[in-house]
């Protein structure tokens, strides 16, 4: 008689096969980025680990929504939010637009808008402490910011002036404009503005108060900002991004999902709970896709050799051509390649005669 199938054994086999299929599927999806992914949205480049659409980004934190209906060109947004993205840098910076909080008054000192605050909520990637400032503008203005990082915080600044002539373009020192720093790891905030006298004393040239988080180097205060912010409702600011909520040591345990690919190095980023990747020395490119060898010999600006350059994987070597000697390097402490000294014809003749005379006496 033939052997009978054991139902329990059959069930175990099916479970193992099912698990293998799931693991295979997981590996495939984690390792492969679709070749059909759009690399740009409008004028903004979208490098991996960020991506547009399923299968194009590392995880949900790097998802970019591209609004192709925006005019005159498509606009990228972070996640499914209304946070417009201006630039993505592989060095860990993400530039976005943030809204301006404002409070405007009429000539009688009555506020014209029902709201004088803006909220910002980020599920990942906090505002950069070193690249941004909280700024308030006005001649009768209190700017306030409150929010949360590892714990709650609140801060602010005062700005005042009596005449437009008191205000100097380019200076944000409390006369028409004031600013203060924001703490590290700020993910959520509320920016608000208030007034001491409802702008009644300065209404003719400054009917509104304004407050916002802004990239410090991109904002240069002008007296024109006192009356309408030069028609701006948003300003650029900078977020710090990293592979969210994992350290290098923890992430390396899962080689499939680990973000740092070929010829790259991982380092923990203290300002963001996560890690970043850099190309190893001698390599360049996108460390989240895999870095490639730098051919120092092919680029005249990078070629360090005075003689012959030999490219190697991740490095290079130099040598002098035949008839030359030296350390092969150019510039700096390098001596370069120096021509070997040549023997003169007279010296060759004298040496030859000496050899013949010596041979005569020896014989």
C-alpha positions in Angstrom: 0.0 0.0 0.0 1.2 3.6 -0.7 1.8 6.0 2.1 -1.0 8.3 3.2 -0.7 12.1 3.4 -0.7 13.4 7.0 -3.1 16.4 7.1 -1.0 18.1 9.8 2.2 17.7 7.8 0.4 19.0 4.7 -0.6 22.1 6.7 2.9 22.7 7.9 4.2 22.6 4.3 1.6 25.0 3.1 2.4 27.4 5.9 6.2 27.3 5.1 5.5 27.9 1.4 3.3 30.8 2.3 5.9 32.4 4.5 8.6 32.0 1.8 6.3 33.7 -0.7 5.7 36.6 1.7 9.4 36.9 2.5 10.3 36.9 -1.2 7.7 39.5 -2.0 9.0 41.7 0.9 12.6 41.4 -0.3 11.6 42.2 -3.8 9.6 45.3 -2.9 12.3 46.6 -0.4 15.2 46.1 -2.8 13.7 47.4 -6.0 12.7 50.9 -7.0 10.5 51.0 -10.1 12.4 52.2 -13.2 9.3 54.2 -14.2 9.5 56.6 -11.3 9.4 60.3 -12.2 12.6 62.0 -11.1 11.2 65.5 -11.1 8.0 67.4 -10.3 7.9 70.7 -12.2 11.3 72.3 -11.6 12.1 70.3 -8.5 14.4 67.2 -8.6 13.1 64.4 -6.5 16.1 62.1 -5.6 15.7 58.7 -3.8 14.9 58.0 -0.9 12.2 60.5 -1.8 9.9 59.5 -4.6 6.6 60.2 -6.4 4.1 57.3 -6.3 4.1 53.8 -4.9 7.4 51.8 -5.3 9.4 55.0 -5.8 10.2 56.1 -2.2 11.9 54.4 0.7 9.0 54.6 3.2 6.0 56.8 3.8 8.1 59.7 5.2 9.7 60.2 1.8 6.5 60.3 -0.2 6.1 63.3 -2.5 2.8 64.2 -4.1 3.1 65.9 -7.5 0.2 68.2 -8.4 0.3 68.1 -12.1 -2.7 70.5 -12.4 -0.8 73.4 -10.8 -0.1 76.3 -13.1 2.2 77.3 -14.7 4.2 74.1 -13.7 3.5 71.1 -11.5 4.2 71.5 -7.8 5.5 68.9 -5.3 4.0 68.5 -1.8 5.3 66.6 1.2 3.3 63.5 1.9 -0.5 64.2 1.4 -0.2 67.6 3.0 -0.3 71.2 1.6 3.4 71.7 2.4 5.0 72.8 -0.9 8.5 71.5 -1.5 11.1 73.9 -3.1 14.2 71.8 -3.0 15.5 68.4 -1.8 19.2 68.0 -0.9 20.9 64.7 -0.4 22.9 66.4 2.3 19.8 66.2 4.5 18.0 69.5 3.8 14.4 69.9 2.6 13.3 73.5 1.7 9.5 74.2 1.9 7.1 77.1 2.0 5.6 78.1 5.3 2.7 80.5 5.7 2.9 83.9 7.2 0.8 84.8 10.3 -0.7 88.3 10.1 -3.0 90.7 11.9 -4.2 93.7 10.0 -6.2 96.7 11.3 -8.2 99.6 9.8 -7.6 103.2 10.5 -9.8 103.0 13.6 -7.8 100.2 15.1 -10.3 97.4 14.4 -8.7 94.1 13.3 -9.7 93.0 9.8 -9.0 89.3 9.9 -10.6 86.8 12.3 -7.3 84.8 12.7 -3.8 86.1 13.6 -1.9 82.8 13.8 -0.6 79.9 11.6 0.0 76.3 12.6 2.7 73.9 11.4 2.5 70.2 12.0 5.1 67.8 10.7 5.0 64.0 11.2 8.7 63.8 10.5 11.7 66.1 9.6 11.8 69.0 12.1 12.6 72.6 11.3 16.4 73.3 11.2 17.5 75.3 14.2 20.7 76.6 12.5 19.1 77.6 9.1 15.8 79.2 10.3 14.8 82.0 12.5 11.4 83.1 13.9 10.8 86.6 12.6 8.2 89.2 13.3 7.6 92.4 11.3 5.8 95.6 12.3 6.1 98.9 14.2 3.6 97.9 16.9 4.1 94.1 17.0 4.5 91.2 19.4 5.6 88.0 17.6 5.1 84.7 19.5 5.8 81.1 18.8 4.9 78.1 20.8 5.3 74.4 20.0 6.8 71.0 20.8 10.0 69.2 20.2 11.1 66.8 22.9 9.1 69.0 25.2 7.0 72.2 24.9 8.5 75.6 24.3 7.5 79.2 23.8 9.4 82.2 22.6 9.0 85.5 20.8 10.2 89.0 20.1 9.0 92.6 20.1 9.3 95.1 17.2 8.4 98.8 17.3 9.1 102.1 15.6 7.5 105.5 15.5 8.3 106.6 12.0 9.2 104.9 8.7 12.5 106.9 8.7 13.5 105.0 11.9 13.6 101.7 10.0 16.7 100.6 8.1 16.7 98.2 5.2 18.5 94.9 5.9 18.5 95.3 9.7 16.3 93.1 11.9 17.2 94.5 15.3 13.8 95.3 16.9 13.1 98.4 15.0 10.4 97.4 12.4 11.7 93.8 12.5 12.8 91.3 15.2 13.9 87.7 15.2 14.8 84.9 17.5 16.1 81.3 17.2 13.9 78.2 17.4 14.9 75.1 19.4 16.1 71.8 17.9 13.7 69.1 16.8 10.7 71.4 16.4 7.9 69.5 14.7 4.8 71.4 15.7 4.4 75.1 16.2 1.9 77.9 16.3 3.0 81.4 15.2 0.9 84.3 16.3 1.1 88.1 16.3 -0.3 90.8 18.5 -0.3 94.6 18.9 0.0 97.1 21.7 -2.1 99.8 20.2 -3.8 98.1 17.2 -1.4 99.9 14.9 -3.4 103.1 15.4 -0.2 105.2 15.8 1.6 103.8 12.7 -1.4 102.8 10.5 -0.4 105.1 7.6 2.7 103.1 6.8 2.2 99.8 8.8 -1.3 98.6 9.1 -0.4 94.9 9.8 1.8 92.7 12.0 3.5 89.6 10.6 5.3 86.6 12.0 6.8 83.4 10.4 9.6 80.8 10.5 11.9 81.6 7.6 15.2 80.4 6.2 17.5 83.1 7.5 19.7 83.6 4.5 16.8 83.8 2.1 15.0 86.7 3.9 16.4 90.2 3.7 14.2 92.7 5.6 13.0 95.8 3.7 10.9 98.8 4.8 8.5 97.7 2.1 7.7 94.7 4.2 5.9 96.9 6.7 3.0 97.5 4.2 2.0 94.2 2.6 5.1 92.0 2.9 5.7 92.7 -0.8 2.5 90.7 -1.5 4.0 87.5 0.0 1.8 85.0 1.9 4.5 82.3 2.2 8.3 82.3 2.9 10.9 79.5 2.4 12.1 77.5 5.4 14.4 74.5 5.9 13.7 71.1 7.4 16.3 68.6 8.5 15.6 65.1 7.1 17.1 61.7 7.9 16.0 58.1 7.7 13.5 58.5 10.5 13.6 57.1 14.0 16.5 54.5 13.6 20.2 54.6 14.6 22.9 53.2 12.3 23.5 50.2 14.6 19.8 49.3 14.7 19.2 49.8 10.9 22.2 47.7 9.9 20.6 44.6 11.4 18.2 44.5 8.5 20.4 44.6 5.4 17.4 44.7 3.1 15.8 47.8 4.4 19.1 49.5 5.5 19.2 52.9 3.6 23.0 53.2 3.0 23.8 51.2 -0.2 27.1 50.3 -2.0 30.2 52.3 -1.1 28.5 54.5 1.4 28.8 55.1 5.1 26.2 55.6 7.8 26.2 58.2 10.6 23.7 59.1 13.3 22.3 62.6 13.0 21.9 64.3 16.4 19.4 67.0 15.4 16.9 64.4 14.0 16.1 61.0 15.4 17.5 59.0 12.6 20.6 58.4 10.4 22.0 59.7 7.1 24.3 58.3 4.5 27.4 59.7 2.8 29.4 58.3 -0.1 32.7 56.7 1.0 36.0 58.5 0.2 36.8 58.1 -3.5 33.1 57.6 -4.5 30.3 59.9 -5.5 26.6 59.8 -6.3 23.5 59.0 -4.3 24.4 57.0 -1.2 20.8 55.8 -0.9 21.0 54.2 -4.4 24.7 53.2 -4.3 27.8 55.3 -4.9 30.1 55.0 -7.9 33.9 55.3 -8.2 35.3 58.8 -8.9 37.6 58.6 -11.9 40.1 61.2 -10.7 42.2 60.7 -13.8 39.4 61.7 -16.2 38.7 65.0 -14.6 41.5 67.7 -15.0 40.2 69.5 -11.9 40.6 66.4 -9.7 43.6 64.8 -11.3 46.4 65.1 -8.7 49.2 63.6 -10.8 52.0 65.5 -12.5 52.9 62.4 -14.5 50.7 59.4 -15.4 47.4 58.9 -13.5 46.1 55.4 -12.9 42.5 55.1 -11.7 41.7 52.4 -9.2 38.5 51.4 -7.5 37.9 54.1 -4.9 41.3 55.6 -5.3 44.2 56.3 -7.8 48.0 56.2 -8.2 50.5 58.3 -10.0 53.8 57.4 -11.8 56.4 59.4 -13.7 57.0 58.6 -17.4 60.2 57.0 -18.6 63.2 59.4 -18.2 61.6 61.2 -15.2 61.7 60.8 -11.5 60.0 62.3 -8.5 56.9 61.9 -6.3 54.5 62.1 -9.2 52.3 64.7 -7.5 51.6 68.3 -8.6 51.0 71.4 -6.5 51.2 71.8 -2.7 54.0 69.7 -1.2 54.4 67.6 -4.4 57.7 67.8 -6.3 56.1 66.5 -9.5 58.1 64.6 -12.2 61.6 65.8 -12.8 63.7 64.9 -15.9 66.6 62.6 -15.2 70.0 64.3 -15.7 71.6 63.4 -19.1 75.3 62.5 -19.6 77.2 64.9 -21.8 79.0 63.6 -25.0 82.4 64.8 -23.6 82.0 62.8 -20.5 81.1 59.7 -22.5 84.3 60.1 -24.7 86.5 60.6 -21.6 85.1 57.6 -19.8 85.6 55.5 -23.0 89.3 56.5 -23.3 89.9 55.8 -19.6 88.5 52.3 -20.0 90.8 51.6 -23.0 93.9 52.9 -21.2 93.0 50.9 -18.1 92.5 47.8 -20.2 96.0 48.3 -22.0 97.9 48.4 -18.7 95.9 45.5 -17.2 96.8 43.4 -20.2 
